[in-house]
Amino acid sequence: MSVSIYDVFVPTTNRVFANMLVFLKKAETFAAAKKIDVGVLLNSRLAPDMLPLIKQVQIASDTVKAAAGRLSGTEIPSYADTEATLPELEARLAKTLEFINAIPAEKFAGSESRDIVLPRRSGDVQMKGLIYLLNFVLPNLYFHATTLYAILRHNGVEVGKNDFLGKLD
């Protein structure tokens, strides 16, 4: 049995983003119940030199849409980083999912050996599609989802391991 880039990337992203949406909904409920300014959550971070919650969601979105574009040979959409509310962050995740789910699986065919150029501040990094997915995209996706989870948990939002894992099916 072979597993394609599409089979690994698209369902995994759908699952992780669905779980991130659960975190954000729980944050909305928490802020309303505790009468907390939601801006406190949106701008929270785990350490002073760390990016806030808003950026964690934006970067997860950017990582995924760029990967979908690079791996499928599809133009990568540009999103302005203007989200300032939980519903706006939820909409960004939904918009990102719409983009990746609209790309036909066939466009990912052969992308495991496609040459990928990853722009970095220190200079471009070149790698094959499979290495890009496994060593950059998925670790980044999980990092930012985990950080979102940890920021909310640290602030008292009742999210747990089952929220992070989601429905096991």
N, C-alpha and C positions, 0 to 999 in steps of 0.2 A: 504494500500500500504506500502510495506516495502522498505527501501533503504539500499543497501549493502555498506560495506566499499569501495568496488571497485567503486560503483556508485558515491560516494562522493570524494574519493581520486584521482582516475585517471583523470576524466574529469576536476576537479578543477586544478590539477597540469598542465594538458595540456593548460588550459586557462591562468593560471598565467604565465607559461613559455612563451607562445606565446606573451603575453603582454610585458614580460621582453625582449624578442627578438626585439620587436618594439622599446623599449627604447634604446637598444644597437645600432640598425640601425640608429636611430635618432641621437645618440651620434656620430656615424661615420660621418654622413652627416654634422653635426654641426662643428665637428673638422676640416673637410676638407674645409668647406665654410669659417670658421673664421681663417684658417691656425694656428690652435692651436695644439700643441704637444698632441697627444691623451694620452700620459702618465700622463699628468696633470689630465685628467678625471679619468683614471684608478686608480690613487693613491689618489684621493680626498676623503675626509671624512667630516662629518658634525661637528665633535668635535675632539679635539686632542686625546682623549682616545678611539676613535671609530675606528673600522676596515675600511679600504678603500674599494672602489667600487669593486675591484677585489675579495676581500674576501666575500663581500655580495653575489656575484653570486656563488662563490665556496661553501659557506655554504648552500645556498638555494639548490644547486645540491646535496650536501652531505646529507642534511636532507631528501630530497625526495627519493633518491636511498636507503638510509638506511631504511626508512619507508616502501618502496615497498618490500624490502627484508624481513624485520621483519614481516610484515603483511601477506606476502604470503609464508613464509618459503623458500624463494629463497636466494641463496648466494648473498651477497652484493658486487658489484664490487668495487675495489679500484681505485681511480683516483688520479694521482699525481697533486698537486696544482702548475702547472708550467705555467698556462696561463699568457701571458704578452701582449696580444692584444685584441681588441674588437672581431675580428673574432674567436680567440681562445676561448673566453668566450661564444660566440654564439655556437661554436661547442660543448662545454661542455654541454650547456643546451640541444642541440639536441641529444647528446649521452645519456644524462640522460633520456630524453623522449623516446628514442629508447628502453632503458632498461625497463622502467616501462610499456610501451605499449606492450612489447613482453611477459609480464607475463599474462597468461590466467586468466580471471575473476574468474574462478573456484578455483584458488589457494588462492584467498582472502576469500573464503567461510568460515564462522565461525570465522574469524579473530577478530570480535568484542569482543569475549570472550577469545581470545588467550592471554596467559601470555607473556608480553613484558618486556624485561630487557633493560633498557636504561642506558648505561654506562655514568657516570658523574664523574668529578674530585673529587667531595665530596663523591662519592660512588654510587653504582648502585641503580637505582630507578626501582621498579617493578610496573606495571599497566596492566590493560586489554587493548586490542587492540583499542576498541572504545575510551577510555579515552586518550590513546596515540595519536590517530589521532586528536581528537577534542581539546585536551588541550595542546598538544606539537607540533605535525607536522604542522597542518594548521596555528596556530598562528606564528610559525617560518617562514613558507613559506611566509605568508603575511608580516611579519616584514621585511624580507630581500628584498622582492620585493618593498615594500614601501620605504625602505632605499635607494635602487638603484635609484628609481624614484626621491627621495628627493635630493640625491647627484647630479644627472644630472640636475634637475630643478634649484638647487642652483647655478650651474655653467653656467646657461643660456641656456641649451638645451631645446628646445621647446617641452616639453611633458606636457600633461594636464590630467585632470581627465578622459576624454574619452579614452586616451591611457591606463590609469591604469585599467579602467573597461573593455575595449575591446568591441568587437561587442556583443551586447545584443541579444541573440537568444535563 
